[in-house]
């Protein structure tokens, strides 16, 4: 029963992310959320706190990545819940060509319905290839474009 409900909730969140809205996912975050995304890509690292997690999810939405859950398993007590999600993600370019496709597993821990920590595992070689494609095509959500936007905001704050 928990896994069935969990899949309904996750599918709702992923549908919103595919449409560019991270709010349903952010509502589940605890204040001290931590996300670990192993690897050397621009997507990787340890993300700590709601603000940083929000920025990461907003980039995911801006990139246009499409995430789907194949299976969701939920177990445990309300104060110590484990969730595992296995799924796929992909990105198509403006012409409809598939430029990225990957499989993922997410392992997470919730406490009283709030996501405390989760880890995302996928083929990091494919994620690096996505970074290269985004940089080559000057995609607005590429790491280079984000760095430039941050630099411009910092310069505007310093000039004020």
C-alpha positions as a Markdown table, in Angstrom:
| # | Residue | x | y | z |
|---|---|---|---|---|
| 1 | Unk | 0.0 | 0.0 | 0.0 |
| 2 | Unk | 2.8 | 2.5 | 0.9 |
| 3 | Unk | 4.6 | 1.8 | -2.4 |
| 4 | Unk | 1.4 | 2.3 | -4.4 |
| 5 | Unk | 0.8 | 5.7 | -2.6 |
| 6 | Unk | 4.4 | 6.6 | -3.0 |
| 7 | Unk | 4.3 | 6.0 | -6.8 |
| 8 | Unk | 1.2 | 8.2 | -7.1 |
| 9 | Unk | 3.0 | 11.0 | -5.2 |
| 10 | Unk | 6.2 | 10.6 | -7.2 |
| 11 | Unk | 4.4 | 10.5 | -10.5 |
| 12 | Unk | 2.6 | 13.8 | -9.5 |
| 13 | Unk | 6.0 | 15.4 | -8.7 |
| 14 | Unk | 7.7 | 14.2 | -11.9 |
| 15 | Unk | 4.7 | 15.4 | -14.0 |
| 16 | Unk | 5.1 | 18.8 | -12.5 |
| 17 | Unk | 8.9 | 18.8 | -13.0 |
| 18 | Unk | 8.4 | 17.8 | -16.7 |
| 19 | Unk | 6.1 | 20.8 | -17.0 |
| 20 | Unk | 8.7 | 23.1 | -15.5 |
| 21 | Unk | 7.2 | 23.4 | -11.9 |
| 22 | Unk | 9.5 | 22.3 | -9.0 |
| 23 | Unk | 7.0 | 23.4 | -6.3 |
| 24 | Unk | 5.4 | 19.9 | -5.6 |
| 25 | Unk | 8.9 | 18.4 | -5.1 |
| 26 | Unk | 10.0 | 21.3 | -2.9 |
| 27 | Unk | 7.0 | 20.9 | -0.6 |
| 28 | Unk | 8.4 | 17.5 | 0.4 |
| 29 | Unk | 11.8 | 18.9 | 1.4 |
| 30 | Unk | 12.9 | 19.3 | 5.0 |
| 31 | Unk | 14.7 | 22.5 | 5.8 |
| 32 | Unk | 17.9 | 20.6 | 6.0 |
| 33 | Unk | 17.5 | 18.6 | 2.8 |
| 34 | Unk | 20.6 | 17.0 | 1.4 |
| 35 | Unk | 21.0 | 15.6 | -2.1 |
| 36 | Unk | 24.1 | 13.6 | -3.3 |
| 37 | Unk | 24.6 | 13.3 | -7.1 |
| 38 | Unk | 27.9 | 11.5 | -7.6 |
| 39 | Unk | 30.1 | 12.2 | -10.5 |
| 40 | Unk | 32.1 | 15.0 | -12.1 |
| 41 | Unk | 29.4 | 16.6 | -14.2 |
| 42 | Unk | 28.0 | 20.0 | -13.5 |
| 43 | Unk | 24.9 | 18.3 | -12.1 |
| 44 | Unk | 27.0 | 16.4 | -9.5 |
| 45 | Unk | 27.9 | 17.2 | -5.9 |
| 46 | Unk | 26.4 | 17.4 | -2.5 |
| 47 | Unk | 23.5 | 19.9 | -2.5 |
| 48 | Unk | 22.6 | 21.1 | 1.0 |
| 49 | Unk | 19.5 | 23.1 | 2.1 |
| 50 | Unk | 16.2 | 24.1 | 0.5 |
| 51 | Unk | 17.6 | 27.1 | -1.3 |
| 52 | Unk | 20.4 | 25.1 | -3.1 |
| 53 | Unk | 18.0 | 22.2 | -3.8 |
| 54 | Unk | 15.5 | 24.7 | -5.3 |
| 55 | Unk | 18.2 | 26.1 | -7.6 |
| 56 | Unk | 19.2 | 22.6 | -8.7 |
| 57 | Unk | 15.6 | 21.6 | -9.5 |
| 58 | Unk | 15.0 | 24.9 | -11.3 |
| 59 | Unk | 18.0 | 24.1 | -13.5 |
| 60 | Unk | 16.6 | 20.6 | -14.2 |
| 61 | Unk | 13.3 | 22.2 | -15.3 |
| 62 | Unk | 15.1 | 24.9 | -17.4 |
| 63 | Unk | 17.1 | 22.2 | -19.1 |
| 64 | Unk | 13.8 | 20.4 | -20.1 |
| 65 | Unk | 14.8 | 17.0 | -18.7 |
| 66 | Unk | 11.9 | 14.6 | -18.7 |
| 67 | Unk | 11.9 | 12.2 | -15.8 |
| 68 | Unk | 9.7 | 9.1 | -15.4 |
| 69 | Unk | 9.5 | 6.6 | -12.5 |
| 70 | Unk | 9.2 | 2.9 | -13.5 |
| 71 | Unk | 9.1 | 1.6 | -10.0 |
| 72 | Unk | 8.7 | 3.1 | -6.5 |
| 73 | Unk | 9.3 | 1.3 | -3.2 |
| 74 | Unk | 8.4 | 2.8 | 0.1 |
| 75 | Unk | 9.0 | 1.1 | 3.5 |
| 76 | Unk | 9.5 | 1.9 | 7.1 |
| 77 | Unk | 7.8 | 3.9 | 9.8 |
| 78 | Unk | 6.7 | 7.6 | 9.5 |
| 79 | Unk | 9.7 | 8.7 | 11.5 |
| 80 | Unk | 12.2 | 6.6 | 9.4 |
| 81 | Unk | 10.9 | 6.0 | 5.9 |
| 82 | Unk | 13.0 | 4.8 | 3.0 |
| 83 | Unk | 12.0 | 5.4 | -0.6 |
| 84 | Unk | 13.7 | 3.9 | -3.7 |
| 85 | Unk | 12.8 | 5.1 | -7.2 |
| 86 | Unk | 14.0 | 3.4 | -10.4 |
| 87 | Unk | 13.3 | 5.3 | -13.6 |
| 88 | Unk | 14.4 | 6.9 | -16.8 |
| 89 | Unk | 15.2 | 10.5 | -17.9 |
| 90 | Unk | 15.8 | 12.0 | -21.3 |
| 91 | Unk | 16.1 | 15.3 | -23.2 |
| 92 | Unk | 15.0 | 16.0 | -26.8 |
| 93 | Unk | 16.3 | 19.0 | -28.8 |
| 94 | Unk | 14.0 | 21.5 | -30.5 |
| 95 | Unk | 13.9 | 19.3 | -33.6 |
| 96 | Unk | 12.7 | 16.3 | -31.5 |
| 97 | Unk | 16.0 | 14.4 | -31.6 |
| 98 | Unk | 16.8 | 12.5 | -28.5 |
| 99 | Unk | 20.1 | 14.0 | -27.3 |
| 100 | Unk | 20.2 | 12.4 | -23.8 |
| 101 | Unk | 18.8 | 9.3 | -22.3 |
| 102 | Unk | 19.7 | 7.7 | -19.0 |
| 103 | Unk | 18.4 | 5.4 | -16.2 |
| 104 | Unk | 18.5 | 6.4 | -12.6 |
| 105 | Unk | 18.0 | 5.1 | -9.1 |
| 106 | Unk | 17.1 | 7.4 | -6.2 |
| 107 | Unk | 17.6 | 6.2 | -2.6 |
| 108 | Unk | 16.0 | 8.6 | -0.1 |
| 109 | Unk | 15.1 | 8.9 | 3.6 |
| 110 | Unk | 12.1 | 10.7 | 4.9 |
| 111 | Unk | 11.1 | 11.7 | 8.4 |
| 112 | Unk | 7.4 | 12.5 | 9.1 |
| 113 | Unk | 6.8 | 13.0 | 5.4 |
| 114 | Unk | 9.7 | 15.3 | 4.8 |
| 115 | Unk | 12.6 | 14.3 | 2.6 |
| 116 | Unk | 15.8 | 14.6 | 4.6 |
| 117 | Unk | 18.4 | 13.1 | 2.3 |
| 118 | Unk | 18.6 | 11.4 | -1.1 |
| 119 | Unk | 21.2 | 10.0 | -3.5 |
| 120 | Unk | 20.8 | 9.9 | -7.3 |
| 121 | Unk | 22.7 | 7.3 | -9.2 |
| 122 | Unk | 22.9 | 7.2 | -13.0 |
| 123 | Unk | 25.4 | 6.7 | -15.8 |
| 124 | Unk | 27.8 | 9.6 | -15.1 |
| 125 | Unk | 29.4 | 9.2 | -18.6 |
| 126 | Unk | 26.1 | 10.0 | -20.2 |
| 127 | Unk | 25.6 | 12.9 | -17.8 |
| 128 | Unk | 29.0 | 14.3 | -18.8 |
| 129 | Unk | 28.0 | 13.9 | -22.5 |
| 130 | Unk | 24.8 | 15.9 | -21.7 |
| 131 | Unk | 27.0 | 18.7 | -20.2 |
| 132 | Unk | 29.1 | 18.8 | -23.4 |
| 133 | Unk | 26.0 | 18.9 | -25.6 |
| 134 | Unk | 24.5 | 21.7 | -23.5 |
| 135 | Unk | 27.8 | 23.7 | -23.7 |
| 136 | Unk | 28.2 | 23.1 | -27.4 |
| 137 | Unk | 24.6 | 24.2 | -28.2 |
| 138 | Unk | 24.8 | 27.1 | -25.7 |
| 139 | Unk | 21.7 | 25.7 | -23.9 |
| 140 | Unk | 20.4 | 28.3 | -21.4 |
| 141 | Unk | 20.7 | 25.7 | -18.6 |
| 142 | Unk | 24.3 | 24.8 | -19.4 |
| 143 | Unk | 26.9 | 25.1 | -16.6 |
| 144 | Unk | 28.6 | 27.9 | -18.6 |
| 145 | Unk | 25.4 | 29.9 | -19.1 |
| 146 | Unk | 24.6 | 29.6 | -15.4 |
| 147 | Unk | 28.1 | 30.7 | -14.4 |
| 148 | Unk | 27.7 | 33.7 | -16.6 |
| 149 | Unk | 24.3 | 34.6 | -15.2 |
| 150 | Unk | 25.7 | 34.3 | -11.6 |
| 151 | Unk | 28.7 | 36.5 | -12.5 |
| 152 | Unk | 26.4 | 39.2 | -14.0 |
| 153 | Unk | 24.2 | 39.2 | -10.8 |
| 154 | Unk | 27.2 | 39.4 | -8.6 |
| 155 | Unk | 28.6 | 42.3 | -10.6 |
| 156 | Unk | 25.2 | 44.2 | -10.5 |
| 157 | Unk | 25.1 | 43.7 | -6.7 |
| 158 | Unk | 28.7 | 45.0 | -6.3 |
| 159 | Unk | 27.9 | 48.0 | -8.5 |
| 160 | Unk | 24.9 | 49.0 | -6.4 |
